[in-house]
């Protein structure tokens, strides 16, 4: 699947703020994701994002 900066992905497990939607800020071996609920940023391995992704908006 092709991922681009700016795409919104929905992950299986929600963030503690209650949001499940994340905006992609960086694509590569690791993804930088920003929570759409509170703005918190995290780095996750591509493998984990692809495994835990529910959908692409």
Buried (B, 14 or more C-beta within 10 A) or exposed (E): EEBEEEEEBBBEEEBEEEBBBBBBBEBEEBBBBBBBBEEEEEEBEEEEBEEEBEEEE
